């Protein structure tokens, strides 16, 4: 059982609750989370990954392009 649970909040946004308290707002369209980790590094945080999983999408699609192979000319 996961410690995180995502609920759809409308307009591409999710509310992610932690089993031991804590609530996070994830915006999949804007690539942001209220914990700010995704905003700062461009890699989805655990809250975002939970929301992405709820939507049944591939988390790699949400990683910033600077971390993808074409950015390195490969």
CHARMM internal coordinates of N, CA and C (Angstrom, degrees):
IC EDIT
DIST 1 N 1 CA 1.4445
DIST 1 CA 1 C 1.5310
ANGL 1 N 1 CA 1 C 109.18
DIST 1 C 2 N 1.3019
ANGL 1 CA 1 C 2 N 115.91
DIHE 1 N 1 CA 1 C 2 N 135.14
DIST 2 N 2 CA 1.4563
ANGL 1 C 2 N 2 CA 121.07
DIHE 1 CA 1 C 2 N 2 CA -178.20
DIST 2 CA 2 C 1.5308
ANGL 2 N 2 CA 2 C 110.92
DIHE 1 C 2 N 2 CA 2 C -80.61
DIST 2 C 3 N 1.3188
ANGL 2 CA 2 C 3 N 115.59
DIHE 2 N 2 CA 2 C 3 N 149.90
DIST 3 N 3 CA 1.4641
ANGL 2 C 3 N 3 CA 120.64
DIHE 2 CA 2 C 3 N 3 CA 177.33
DIST 3 CA 3 C 1.5264
ANGL 3 N 3 CA 3 C 111.33
DIHE 2 C 3 N 3 CA 3 C -82.48
DIST 3 C 4 N 1.3516
ANGL 3 CA 3 C 4 N 117.31
DIHE 3 N 3 CA 3 C 4 N -6.29
DIST 4 N 4 CA 1.4544
ANGL 3 C 4 N 4 CA 122.09
DIHE 3 CA 3 C 4 N 4 CA -179.25
DIST 4 CA 4 C 1.5228
ANGL 4 N 4 CA 4 C 110.02
DIHE 3 C 4 N 4 CA 4 C -118.91
DIST 4 C 5 N 1.3359
ANGL 4 CA 4 C 5 N 115.59
DIHE 4 N 4 CA 4 C 5 N 142.49
DIST 5 N 5 CA 1.4602
ANGL 4 C 5 N 5 CA 121.23
DIHE 4 CA 4 C 5 N 5 CA 178.55
DIST 5 CA 5 C 1.5227
ANGL 5 N 5 CA 5 C 108.90
DIHE 4 C 5 N 5 CA 5 C -134.68
DIST 5 C 6 N 1.3332
ANGL 5 CA 5 C 6 N 116.80
DIHE 5 N 5 CA 5 C 6 N 126.50
DIST 6 N 6 CA 1.4656
ANGL 5 C 6 N 6 CA 121.95
DIHE 5 CA 5 C 6 N 6 CA -178.45
DIST 6 CA 6 C 1.5198
ANGL 6 N 6 CA 6 C 110.81
DIHE 5 C 6 N 6 CA 6 C -102.85
DIST 6 C 7 N 1.3256
ANGL 6 CA 6 C 7 N 115.30
DIHE 6 N 6 CA 6 C 7 N 139.50
DIST 7 N 7 CA 1.4598
ANGL 6 C 7 N 7 CA 122.80
DIHE 6 CA 6 C 7 N 7 CA 175.15
DIST 7 CA 7 C 1.5134
ANGL 7 N 7 CA 7 C 108.28
DIHE 6 C 7 N 7 CA 7 C -127.72
DIST 7 C 8 N 1.3414
ANGL 7 CA 7 C 8 N 116.15
DIHE 7 N 7 CA 7 C 8 N 133.93
DIST 8 N 8 CA 1.4610
ANGL 7 C 8 N 8 CA 120.37
DIHE 7 CA 7 C 8 N 8 CA 179.64
DIST 8 CA 8 C 1.5238
ANGL 8 N 8 CA 8 C 109.24
DIHE 7 C 8 N 8 CA 8 C -69.17
DIST 8 C 9 N 1.3371
ANGL 8 CA 8 C 9 N 116.55
DIHE 8 N 8 CA 8 C 9 N 132.52
DIST 9 N 9 CA 1.4615
ANGL 8 C 9 N 9 CA 121.82
DIHE 8 CA 8 C 9 N 9 CA -178.38
DIST 9 CA 9 C 1.5288
ANGL 9 N 9 CA 9 C 111.59
DIHE 8 C 9 N 9 CA 9 C -112.15
DIST 9 C 10 N 1.3393
ANGL 9 CA 9 C 10 N 117.99
DIHE 9 N 9 CA 9 C 10 N -1.75
DIST 10 N 10 CA 1.4578
ANGL 9 C 10 N 10 CA 121.99
DIHE 9 CA 9 C 10 N 10 CA 179.52
DIST 10 CA 10 C 1.5138
ANGL 10 N 10 CA 10 C 112.36
DIHE 9 C 10 N 10 CA 10 C 99.62
DIST 10 C 11 N 1.3231
ANGL 10 CA 10 C 11 N 115.54
DIHE 10 N 10 CA 10 C 11 N 152.20
DIST 11 N 11 CA 1.4595
ANGL 10 C 11 N 11 CA 123.44
DIHE 10 CA 10 C 11 N 11 CA 176.14
DIST 11 CA 11 C 1.5277
ANGL 11 N 11 CA 11 C 113.65
DIHE 10 C 11 N 11 CA 11 C 54.95
DIST 11 C 12 N 1.3264
ANGL 11 CA 11 C 12 N 117.28
DIHE 11 N 11 CA 11 C 12 N 41.57
DIST 12 N 12 CA 1.4591
ANGL 11 C 12 N 12 CA 121.26
DIHE 11 CA 11 C 12 N 12 CA 177.39
DIST 12 CA 12 C 1.5162
ANGL 12 N 12 CA 12 C 114.79
DIHE 11 C 12 N 12 CA 12 C 76.01
DIST 12 C 13 N 1.3246
ANGL 12 CA 12 C 13 N 117.10
DIHE 12 N 12 CA 12 C 13 N 11.40
DIST 13 N 13 CA 1.4665
ANGL 12 C 13 N 13 CA 121.23
DIHE 12 CA 12 C 13 N 13 CA -178.45
DIST 13 CA 13 C 1.5310
ANGL 13 N 13 CA 13 C 110.38
DIHE 12 C 13 N 13 CA 13 C -110.46
DIST 13 C 14 N 1.3358
ANGL 13 CA 13 C 14 N 114.26
DIHE 13 N 13 CA 13 C 14 N 148.42
DIST 14 N 14 CA 1.4575
ANGL 13 C 14 N 14 CA 121.29
DIHE 13 CA 13 C 14 N 14 CA 179.58
DIST 14 CA 14 C 1.5185
ANGL 14 N 14 CA 14 C 109.73
DIHE 13 C 14 N 14 CA 14 C -131.58
DIST 14 C 15 N 1.3148
ANGL 14 CA 14 C 15 N 115.44
DIHE 14 N 14 CA 14 C 15 N 149.27
DIST 15 N 15 CA 1.4604
ANGL 14 C 15 N 15 CA 121.48
DIHE 14 CA 14 C 15 N 15 CA 171.55
DIST 15 CA 15 C 1.5209
ANGL 15 N 15 CA 15 C 105.85
DIHE 14 C 15 N 15 CA 15 C -105.92
DIST 15 C 16 N 1.3173
ANGL 15 CA 15 C 16 N 116.33
DIHE 15 N 15 CA 15 C 16 N 123.16
DIST 16 N 16 CA 1.4553
ANGL 15 C 16 N 16 CA 121.24
DIHE 15 CA 15 C 16 N 16 CA -178.88
DIST 16 CA 16 C 1.5215
ANGL 16 N 16 CA 16 C 107.98
DIHE 15 C 16 N 16 CA 16 C -113.15
DIST 16 C 17 N 1.3358
ANGL 16 CA 16 C 17 N 115.15
DIHE 16 N 16 CA 16 C 17 N 122.43
DIST 17 N 17 CA 1.4582
ANGL 16 C 17 N 17 CA 121.59
DIHE 16 CA 16 C 17 N 17 CA -179.23
DIST 17 CA 17 C 1.5182
ANGL 17 N 17 CA 17 C 109.60
DIHE 16 C 17 N 17 CA 17 C -107.91
DIST 17 C 18 N 1.3253
ANGL 17 CA 17 C 18 N 115.23
DIHE 17 N 17 CA 17 C 18 N 138.88
DIST 18 N 18 CA 1.4616
ANGL 17 C 18 N 18 CA 121.74
DIHE 17 CA 17 C 18 N 18 CA 176.72
DIST 18 CA 18 C 1.5183
ANGL 18 N 18 CA 18 C 108.12
DIHE 17 C 18 N 18 CA 18 C -92.85
DIST 18 C 19 N 1.3228
ANGL 18 CA 18 C 19 N 116.86
DIHE 18 N 18 CA 18 C 19 N 141.24
DIST 19 N 19 CA 1.4565
ANGL 18 C 19 N 19 CA 123.06
DIHE 18 CA 18 C 19 N 19 CA -177.73
DIST 19 CA 19 C 1.5319
ANGL 19 N 19 CA 19 C 112.03
DIHE 18 C 19 N 19 CA 19 C -55.52
DIST 19 C 20 N 1.3267
ANGL 19 CA 19 C 20 N 117.27
DIHE 19 N 19 CA 19 C 20 N -35.51
DIST 20 N 20 CA 1.4698
ANGL 19 C 20 N 20 CA 121.55
DIHE 19 CA 19 C 20 N 20 CA -177.00
DIST 20 CA 20 C 1.5235
ANGL 20 N 20 CA 20 C 112.23
DIHE 19 C 20 N 20 CA 20 C -100.52
DIST 20 C 21 N 1.3116
ANGL 20 CA 20 C 21 N 117.21
DIHE 20 N 20 CA 20 C 21 N 24.36
DIST 21 N 21 CA 1.4656
ANGL 20 C 21 N 21 CA 121.60
DIHE 20 CA 20 C 21 N 21 CA -179.69
DIST 21 CA 21 C 1.5165
ANGL 21 N 21 CA 21 C 110.43
DIHE 20 C 21 N 21 CA 21 C 101.10
DIST 21 C 22 N 1.2856
ANGL 21 CA 21 C 22 N 115.58
DIHE 21 N 21 CA 21 C 22 N 158.65
DIST 22 N 22 CA 1.4580
ANGL 21 C 22 N 22 CA 120.87
DIHE 21 CA 21 C 22 N 22 CA -177.61
DIST 22 CA 22 C 1.5136
ANGL 22 N 22 CA 22 C 110.39
DIHE 21 C 22 N 22 CA 22 C 104.13
DIST 22 C 23 N 1.3167
ANGL 22 CA 22 C 23 N 115.04
DIHE 22 N 22 CA 22 C 23 N 134.22
DIST 23 N 23 CA 1.4493
ANGL 22 C 23 N 23 CA 121.37
DIHE 22 CA 22 C 23 N 23 CA -179.12
DIST 23 CA 23 C 1.5157
ANGL 23 N 23 CA 23 C 108.07
DIHE 22 C 23 N 23 CA 23 C -134.83
DIST 23 C 24 N 1.3244
ANGL 23 CA 23 C 24 N 117.07
DIHE 23 N 23 CA 23 C 24 N 136.12
DIST 24 N 24 CA 1.4513
ANGL 23 C 24 N 24 CA 121.75
DIHE 23 CA 23 C 24 N 24 CA -175.91
DIST 24 CA 24 C 1.5235
ANGL 24 N 24 CA 24 C 109.85
DIHE 23 C 24 N 24 CA 24 C -129.41
DIST 24 C 25 N 1.3132
ANGL 24 CA 24 C 25 N 116.40
DIHE 24 N 24 CA 24 C 25 N 140.85
DIST 25 N 25 CA 1.4550
ANGL 24 C 25 N 25 CA 122.60
DIHE 24 CA 24 C 25 N 25 CA 176.14
DIST 25 CA 25 C 1.5190
ANGL 25 N 25 CA 25 C 108.27
DIHE 24 C 25 N 25 CA 25 C -100.06
DIST 25 C 26 N 1.3321
ANGL 25 CA 25 C 26 N 116.16
DIHE 25 N 25 CA 25 C 26 N 122.56
DIST 26 N 26 CA 1.4597
ANGL 25 C 26 N 26 CA 122.14
DIHE 25 CA 25 C 26 N 26 CA -178.70
DIST 26 CA 26 C 1.5179
ANGL 26 N 26 CA 26 C 108.47
DIHE 25 C 26 N 26 CA 26 C -116.57
DIST 26 C 27 N 1.3228
ANGL 26 CA 26 C 27 N 116.00
DIHE 26 N 26 CA 26 C 27 N 128.49
DIST 27 N 27 CA 1.4607
ANGL 26 C 27 N 27 CA 122.30
DIHE 26 CA 26 C 27 N 27 CA 176.55
DIST 27 CA 27 C 1.5220
ANGL 27 N 27 CA 27 C 107.57
DIHE 26 C 27 N 27 CA 27 C -113.58
DIST 27 C 28 N 1.3309
ANGL 27 CA 27 C 28 N 116.18
DIHE 27 N 27 CA 27 C 28 N 103.11
DIST 28 N 28 CA 1.4591
ANGL 27 C 28 N 28 CA 119.92
DIHE 27 CA 27 C 28 N 28 CA -176.72
DIST 28 CA 28 C 1.5178
ANGL 28 N 28 CA 28 C 112.27
DIHE 27 C 28 N 28 CA 28 C -70.22
DIST 28 C 29 N 1.3128
ANGL 28 CA 28 C 29 N 117.95
DIHE 28 N 28 CA 28 C 29 N -31.96
DIST 29 N 29 CA 1.4633
ANGL 28 C 29 N 29 CA 120.79
DIHE 28 CA 28 C 29 N 29 CA 178.95
DIST 29 CA 29 C 1.5261
ANGL 29 N 29 CA 29 C 111.36
DIHE 28 C 29 N 29 CA 29 C -71.42
DIST 29 C 30 N 1.3217
ANGL 29 CA 29 C 30 N 117.03
DIHE 29 N 29 CA 29 C 30 N -37.25
DIST 30 N 30 CA 1.4641
ANGL 29 C 30 N 30 CA 121.66
DIHE 29 CA 29 C 30 N 30 CA -179.75
DIST 30 CA 30 C 1.5100
ANGL 30 N 30 CA 30 C 114.03
DIHE 29 C 30 N 30 CA 30 C -90.86
DIST 30 C 31 N 1.3528
ANGL 30 CA 30 C 31 N 116.55
DIHE 30 N 30 CA 30 C 31 N -4.37
DIST 31 N 31 CA 1.4671
ANGL 30 C 31 N 31 CA 122.74
DIHE 30 CA 30 C 31 N 31 CA -179.21
DIST 31 CA 31 C 1.5313
ANGL 31 N 31 CA 31 C 111.04
DIHE 30 C 31 N 31 CA 31 C 55.95
DIST 31 C 32 N 1.3432
ANGL 31 CA 31 C 32 N 115.82
DIHE 31 N 31 CA 31 C 32 N 49.72
DIST 32 N 32 CA 1.4633
ANGL 31 C 32 N 32 CA 120.28
DIHE 31 CA 31 C 32 N 32 CA 179.49
DIST 32 CA 32 C 1.5262
ANGL 32 N 32 CA 32 C 111.14
DIHE 31 C 32 N 32 CA 32 C -133.66
DIST 32 C 33 N 1.3238
ANGL 32 CA 32 C 33 N 115.59
DIHE 32 N 32 CA 32 C 33 N 155.47
DIST 33 N 33 CA 1.4601
ANGL 32 C 33 N 33 CA 123.25
DIHE 32 CA 32 C 33 N 33 CA 173.55
DIST 33 CA 33 C 1.5224
ANGL 33 N 33 CA 33 C 107.75
DIHE 32 C 33 N 33 CA 33 C -139.41
DIST 33 C 34 N 1.3172
ANGL 33 CA 33 C 34 N 116.23
DIHE 33 N 33 CA 33 C 34 N 147.39
DIST 34 N 34 CA 1.4620
ANGL 33 C 34 N 34 CA 119.46
DIHE 33 CA 33 C 34 N 34 CA -178.13
DIST 34 CA 34 C 1.5331
ANGL 34 N 34 CA 34 C 112.66
DIHE 33 C 34 N 34 CA 34 C -67.87
DIST 34 C 35 N 1.3283
ANGL 34 CA 34 C 35 N 118.83
DIHE 34 N 34 CA 34 C 35 N -14.09
DIST 35 N 35 CA 1.4764
ANGL 34 C 35 N 35 CA 120.36
DIHE 34 CA 34 C 35 N 35 CA 174.82
DIST 35 CA 35 C 1.5255
ANGL 35 N 35 CA 35 C 110.73
DIHE 34 C 35 N 35 CA 35 C -76.21
DIST 35 C 36 N 1.3432
ANGL 35 CA 35 C 36 N 117.25
DIHE 35 N 35 CA 35 C 36 N -17.71
DIST 36 N 36 CA 1.4655
ANGL 35 C 36 N 36 CA 126.75
DIHE 35 CA 35 C 36 N 36 CA 175.51
DIST 36 CA 36 C 1.5329
ANGL 36 N 36 CA 36 C 114.71
DIHE 35 C 36 N 36 CA 36 C 77.70
DIST 36 C 37 N 1.3235
ANGL 36 CA 36 C 37 N 119.39
DIHE 36 N 36 CA 36 C 37 N -5.31
DIST 37 N 37 CA 1.4759
ANGL 36 C 37 N 37 CA 120.38
DIHE 36 CA 36 C 37 N 37 CA -179.30
DIST 37 CA 37 C 1.5223
ANGL 37 N 37 CA 37 C 111.09
DIHE 36 C 37 N 37 CA 37 C -63.83
DIST 37 C 38 N 1.3311
ANGL 37 CA 37 C 38 N 117.34
DIHE 37 N 37 CA 37 C 38 N -44.61
DIST 38 N 38 CA 1.4650
ANGL 37 C 38 N 38 CA 121.17
DIHE 37 CA 37 C 38 N 38 CA -179.78
DIST 38 CA 38 C 1.5221
ANGL 38 N 38 CA 38 C 110.09
DIHE 37 C 38 N 38 CA 38 C -64.32
DIST 38 C 39 N 1.3283
ANGL 38 CA 38 C 39 N 116.33
DIHE 38 N 38 CA 38 C 39 N -39.49
DIST 39 N 39 CA 1.4638
ANGL 38 C 39 N 39 CA 121.87
DIHE 38 CA 38 C 39 N 39 CA 179.71
DIST 39 CA 39 C 1.5288
ANGL 39 N 39 CA 39 C 111.18
DIHE 38 C 39 N 39 CA 39 C -62.18
DIST 39 C 40 N 1.3289
ANGL 39 CA 39 C 40 N 116.48
DIHE 39 N 39 CA 39 C 40 N -39.14
DIST 40 N 40 CA 1.4615
ANGL 39 C 40 N 40 CA 121.36
DIHE 39 CA 39 C 40 N 40 CA -174.06
DIST 40 CA 40 C 1.5235
ANGL 40 N 40 CA 40 C 114.25
DIHE 39 C 40 N 40 CA 40 C -80.75
DIST 40 C 41 N 1.3321
ANGL 40 CA 40 C 41 N 117.71
DIHE 40 N 40 CA 40 C 41 N -35.38
DIST 41 N 41 CA 1.4634
ANGL 40 C 41 N 41 CA 118.17
DIHE 40 CA 40 C 41 N 41 CA -173.77
DIST 41 CA 41 C 1.5232
ANGL 41 N 41 CA 41 C 114.54
DIHE 40 C 41 N 41 CA 41 C -111.78
DIST 41 C 42 N 1.3309
ANGL 41 CA 41 C 42 N 118.61
DIHE 41 N 41 CA 41 C 42 N -15.80
DIST 42 N 42 CA 1.4599
ANGL 41 C 42 N 42 CA 120.48
DIHE 41 CA 41 C 42 N 42 CA 178.94
DIST 42 CA 42 C 1.5162
ANGL 42 N 42 CA 42 C 114.50
DIHE 41 C 42 N 42 CA 42 C 84.51
DIST 42 C 43 N 1.3355
ANGL 42 CA 42 C 43 N 117.00
DIHE 42 N 42 CA 42 C 43 N 1.82
DIST 43 N 43 CA 1.4585
ANGL 42 C 43 N 43 CA 122.12
DIHE 42 CA 42 C 43 N 43 CA 177.54
DIST 43 CA 43 C 1.5280
ANGL 43 N 43 CA 43 C 107.39
DIHE 42 C 43 N 43 CA 43 C -111.82
DIST 43 C 44 N 1.3388
ANGL 43 CA 43 C 44 N 118.42
DIHE 43 N 43 CA 43 C 44 N 127.92
DIST 44 N 44 CA 1.4669
ANGL 43 C 44 N 44 CA 120.16
DIHE 43 CA 43 C 44 N 44 CA -177.24
DIST 44 CA 44 C 1.5285
ANGL 44 N 44 CA 44 C 112.72
DIHE 43 C 44 N 44 CA 44 C -54.93
DIST 44 C 45 N 1.3228
ANGL 44 CA 44 C 45 N 115.25
DIHE 44 N 44 CA 44 C 45 N 133.24
DIST 45 N 45 CA 1.4635
ANGL 44 C 45 N 45 CA 122.61
DIHE 44 CA 44 C 45 N 45 CA 176.86
DIST 45 CA 45 C 1.5349
ANGL 45 N 45 CA 45 C 108.92
DIHE 44 C 45 N 45 CA 45 C -77.67
DIST 45 C 46 N 1.3267
ANGL 45 CA 45 C 46 N 118.96
DIHE 45 N 45 CA 45 C 46 N 171.98
DIST 46 N 46 CA 1.4684
ANGL 45 C 46 N 46 CA 120.78
DIHE 45 CA 45 C 46 N 46 CA 179.05
DIST 46 CA 46 C 1.5356
ANGL 46 N 46 CA 46 C 113.17
DIHE 45 C 46 N 46 CA 46 C -57.60
DIST 46 C 47 N 1.3218
ANGL 46 CA 46 C 47 N 117.27
DIHE 46 N 46 CA 46 C 47 N -33.28
DIST 47 N 47 CA 1.4703
ANGL 46 C 47 N 47 CA 120.10
DIHE 46 CA 46 C 47 N 47 CA 179.11
DIST 47 CA 47 C 1.5187
ANGL 47 N 47 CA 47 C 110.35
DIHE 46 C 47 N 47 CA 47 C -66.75
DIST 47 C 48 N 1.3294
ANGL 47 CA 47 C 48 N 115.99
DIHE 47 N 47 CA 47 C 48 N -43.42
DIST 48 N 48 CA 1.4591
ANGL 47 C 48 N 48 CA 121.15
DIHE 47 CA 47 C 48 N 48 CA 178.46
DIST 48 CA 48 C 1.5220
ANGL 48 N 48 CA 48 C 110.80
DIHE 47 C 48 N 48 CA 48 C -66.16
DIST 48 C 49 N 1.3195
ANGL 48 CA 48 C 49 N 117.52
DIHE 48 N 48 CA 48 C 49 N -40.43
DIST 49 N 49 CA 1.4580
ANGL 48 C 49 N 49 CA 120.87
DIHE 48 CA 48 C 49 N 49 CA 179.37
DIST 49 CA 49 C 1.5276
ANGL 49 N 49 CA 49 C 110.53
DIHE 48 C 49 N 49 CA 49 C -63.59
DIST 49 C 50 N 1.3252
ANGL 49 CA 49 C 50 N 116.83
DIHE 49 N 49 CA 49 C 50 N -36.35
DIST 50 N 50 CA 1.4622
ANGL 49 C 50 N 50 CA 120.65
DIHE 49 CA 49 C 50 N 50 CA 176.36
DIST 50 CA 50 C 1.5240
ANGL 50 N 50 CA 50 C 110.38
DIHE 49 C 50 N 50 CA 50 C -63.38
DIST 50 C 51 N 1.3318
ANGL 50 CA 50 C 51 N 117.32
DIHE 50 N 50 CA 50 C 51 N -44.54
DIST 51 N 51 CA 1.4623
ANGL 50 C 51 N 51 CA 121.45
DIHE 50 CA 50 C 51 N 51 CA 178.61
DIST 51 CA 51 C 1.5358
ANGL 51 N 51 CA 51 C 110.84
DIHE 50 C 51 N 51 CA 51 C -66.23
DIST 51 C 52 N 1.3298
ANGL 51 CA 51 C 52 N 117.10
DIHE 51 N 51 CA 51 C 52 N -39.96
DIST 52 N 52 CA 1.4602
ANGL 51 C 52 N 52 CA 121.46
DIHE 51 CA 51 C 52 N 52 CA 178.53
DIST 52 CA 52 C 1.5323
ANGL 52 N 52 CA 52 C 109.71
DIHE 51 C 52 N 52 CA 52 C -63.71
DIST 52 C 53 N 1.3174
ANGL 52 CA 52 C 53 N 116.52
DIHE 52 N 52 CA 52 C 53 N -39.99
DIST 53 N 53 CA 1.4598
ANGL 52 C 53 N 53 CA 121.16
DIHE 52 CA 52 C 53 N 53 CA 177.10
DIST 53 CA 53 C 1.5160
ANGL 53 N 53 CA 53 C 112.18
DIHE 52 C 53 N 53 CA 53 C -64.86
DIST 53 C 54 N 1.3161
ANGL 53 CA 53 C 54 N 116.87
DIHE 53 N 53 CA 53 C 54 N -37.95
DIST 54 N 54 CA 1.4622
ANGL 53 C 54 N 54 CA 121.19
DIHE 53 CA 53 C 54 N 54 CA 177.26
DIST 54 CA 54 C 1.5271
ANGL 54 N 54 CA 54 C 110.05
DIHE 53 C 54 N 54 CA 54 C -61.82
DIST 54 C 55 N 1.3291
ANGL 54 CA 54 C 55 N 116.19
DIHE 54 N 54 CA 54 C 55 N -35.98
DIST 55 N 55 CA 1.4608
ANGL 54 C 55 N 55 CA 121.97
DIHE 54 CA 54 C 55 N 55 CA 179.46
DIST 55 CA 55 C 1.5327
ANGL 55 N 55 CA 55 C 111.48
DIHE 54 C 55 N 55 CA 55 C -81.94
DIST 55 C 56 N 1.3453
ANGL 55 CA 55 C 56 N 116.53
DIHE 55 N 55 CA 55 C 56 N -7.66
DIST 56 N 56 CA 1.4566
ANGL 55 C 56 N 56 CA 124.15
DIHE 55 CA 55 C 56 N 56 CA -179.12
DIST 56 CA 56 C 1.5256
ANGL 56 N 56 CA 56 C 112.67
DIHE 55 C 56 N 56 CA 56 C 60.43
DIST 56 C 57 N 1.3295
ANGL 56 CA 56 C 57 N 115.41
DIHE 56 N 56 CA 56 C 57 N 42.73
DIST 57 N 57 CA 1.4649
ANGL 56 C 57 N 57 CA 122.28
DIHE 56 CA 56 C 57 N 57 CA 175.48
DIST 57 CA 57 C 1.5207
ANGL 57 N 57 CA 57 C 109.08
DIHE 56 C 57 N 57 CA 57 C -107.10
DIST 57 C 58 N 1.3100
ANGL 57 CA 57 C 58 N 115.88
DIHE 57 N 57 CA 57 C 58 N 167.40
DIST 58 N 58 CA 1.4567
ANGL 57 C 58 N 58 CA 122.76
DIHE 57 CA 57 C 58 N 58 CA 177.72
DIST 58 CA 58 C 1.5347
ANGL 58 N 58 CA 58 C 108.68
DIHE 57 C 58 N 58 CA 58 C -85.14
DIST 58 C 59 N 1.3378
ANGL 58 CA 58 C 59 N 119.20
DIHE 58 N 58 CA 58 C 59 N 122.12
DIST 59 N 59 CA 1.4646
ANGL 58 C 59 N 59 CA 121.55
DIHE 58 CA 58 C 59 N 59 CA -179.59
DIST 59 CA 59 C 1.5325
ANGL 59 N 59 CA 59 C 113.63
DIHE 58 C 59 N 59 CA 59 C -58.87
DIST 59 C 60 N 1.3348
ANGL 59 CA 59 C 60 N 118.21
DIHE 59 N 59 CA 59 C 60 N -28.20
DIST 60 N 60 CA 1.4606
ANGL 59 C 60 N 60 CA 120.95
DIHE 59 CA 59 C 60 N 60 CA -178.95
DIST 60 CA 60 C 1.5278
ANGL 60 N 60 CA 60 C 112.21
DIHE 59 C 60 N 60 CA 60 C -62.85
DIST 60 C 61 N 1.3075
ANGL 60 CA 60 C 61 N 117.58
DIHE 60 N 60 CA 60 C 61 N -25.57
DIST 61 N 61 CA 1.4677
ANGL 60 C 61 N 61 CA 121.79
DIHE 60 CA 60 C 61 N 61 CA 178.59
DIST 61 CA 61 C 1.5309
ANGL 61 N 61 CA 61 C 110.34
DIHE 60 C 61 N 61 CA 61 C -65.01
DIST 61 C 62 N 1.3329
ANGL 61 CA 61 C 62 N 116.97
DIHE 61 N 61 CA 61 C 62 N -27.57
DIST 62 N 62 CA 1.4592
ANGL 61 C 62 N 62 CA 122.62
DIHE 61 CA 61 C 62 N 62 CA -174.96
DIST 62 CA 62 C 1.5326
ANGL 62 N 62 CA 62 C 113.65
DIHE 61 C 62 N 62 CA 62 C -93.06
DIST 62 C 63 N 1.3225
ANGL 62 CA 62 C 63 N 117.66
DIHE 62 N 62 CA 62 C 63 N -0.70
DIST 63 N 63 CA 1.4679
ANGL 62 C 63 N 63 CA 121.76
DIHE 62 CA 62 C 63 N 63 CA 177.52
DIST 63 CA 63 C 1.5286
ANGL 63 N 63 CA 63 C 108.65
DIHE 62 C 63 N 63 CA 63 C -77.63
DIST 63 C 64 N 1.3213
ANGL 63 CA 63 C 64 N 117.21
DIHE 63 N 63 CA 63 C 64 N 139.27
DIST 64 N 64 CA 1.4698
ANGL 63 C 64 N 64 CA 121.91
DIHE 63 CA 63 C 64 N 64 CA -179.70
DIST 64 CA 64 C 1.5255
ANGL 64 N 64 CA 64 C 110.02
DIHE 63 C 64 N 64 CA 64 C -57.72
DIST 64 C 65 N 1.3149
ANGL 64 CA 64 C 65 N 115.89
DIHE 64 N 64 CA 64 C 65 N 143.78
DIST 65 N 65 CA 1.4666
ANGL 64 C 65 N 65 CA 121.74
DIHE 64 CA 64 C 65 N 65 CA -175.97
DIST 65 CA 65 C 1.5290
ANGL 65 N 65 CA 65 C 113.37
DIHE 64 C 65 N 65 CA 65 C -60.92
DIST 65 C 66 N 1.3141
ANGL 65 CA 65 C 66 N 118.52
DIHE 65 N 65 CA 65 C 66 N -23.81
DIST 66 N 66 CA 1.4719
ANGL 65 C 66 N 66 CA 120.00
DIHE 65 CA 65 C 66 N 66 CA -179.18
DIST 66 CA 66 C 1.5254
ANGL 66 N 66 CA 66 C 112.21
DIHE 65 C 66 N 66 CA 66 C -65.97
DIST 66 C 67 N 1.3366
ANGL 66 CA 66 C 67 N 117.68
DIHE 66 N 66 CA 66 C 67 N -16.34
DIST 67 N 67 CA 1.4602
ANGL 66 C 67 N 67 CA 121.57
DIHE 66 CA 66 C 67 N 67 CA 178.82
DIST 67 CA 67 C 1.5206
ANGL 67 N 67 CA 67 C 112.94
DIHE 66 C 67 N 67 CA 67 C -96.91
DIST 67 C 68 N 1.3137
ANGL 67 CA 67 C 68 N 117.53
DIHE 67 N 67 CA 67 C 68 N 0.62
DIST 68 N 68 CA 1.4603
ANGL 67 C 68 N 68 CA 120.99
DIHE 67 CA 67 C 68 N 68 CA -176.65
DIST 68 CA 68 C 1.5193
ANGL 68 N 68 CA 68 C 111.52
DIHE 67 C 68 N 68 CA 68 C -97.07
DIST 68 C 69 N 1.3093
ANGL 68 CA 68 C 69 N 115.90
DIHE 68 N 68 CA 68 C 69 N 153.83
DIST 69 N 69 CA 1.4630
ANGL 68 C 69 N 69 CA 123.70
DIHE 68 CA 68 C 69 N 69 CA -173.77
DIST 69 CA 69 C 1.5411
ANGL 69 N 69 CA 69 C 113.84
DIHE 68 C 69 N 69 CA 69 C -51.05
DIST 69 C 70 N 1.3357
ANGL 69 CA 69 C 70 N 120.93
DIHE 69 N 69 CA 69 C 70 N -43.58
DIST 70 N 70 CA 1.4798
ANGL 69 C 70 N 70 CA 119.76
DIHE 69 CA 69 C 70 N 70 CA -178.98
DIST 70 CA 70 C 1.5408
ANGL 70 N 70 CA 70 C 113.99
DIHE 69 C 70 N 70 CA 70 C -59.10
DIST 70 C 71 N 1.3129
ANGL 70 CA 70 C 71 N 117.13
DIHE 70 N 70 CA 70 C 71 N -25.85
DIST 71 N 71 CA 1.4658
ANGL 70 C 71 N 71 CA 120.97
DIHE 70 CA 70 C 71 N 71 CA 178.74
DIST 71 CA 71 C 1.5234
ANGL 71 N 71 CA 71 C 112.02
DIHE 70 C 71 N 71 CA 71 C -66.99
DIST 71 C 72 N 1.3167
ANGL 71 CA 71 C 72 N 115.91
DIHE 71 N 71 CA 71 C 72 N -23.03
DIST 72 N 72 CA 1.4607
ANGL 71 C 72 N 72 CA 120.94
DIHE 71 CA 71 C 72 N 72 CA -178.43
DIST 72 CA 72 C 1.5310
ANGL 72 N 72 CA 72 C 112.48
DIHE 71 C 72 N 72 CA 72 C -97.77
DIST 72 C 73 N 1.3327
ANGL 72 CA 72 C 73 N 115.83
DIHE 72 N 72 CA 72 C 73 N 3.35
DIST 73 N 73 CA 1.4637
ANGL 72 C 73 N 73 CA 119.95
DIHE 72 CA 72 C 73 N 73 CA 178.42
DIST 73 CA 73 C 1.5086
ANGL 73 N 73 CA 73 C 113.51
DIHE 72 C 73 N 73 CA 73 C 71.94
DIST 73 C 74 N 1.3296
ANGL 73 CA 73 C 74 N 116.33
DIHE 73 N 73 CA 73 C 74 N 23.69
DIST 74 N 74 CA 1.4758
ANGL 73 C 74 N 74 CA 119.59
DIHE 73 CA 73 C 74 N 74 CA -178.79
DIST 74 CA 74 C 1.5060
ANGL 74 N 74 CA 74 C 110.97
DIHE 73 C 74 N 74 CA 74 C -95.05
END
COOR INIT
IC SEED 1 N 1 CA 1 C
IC BUILD
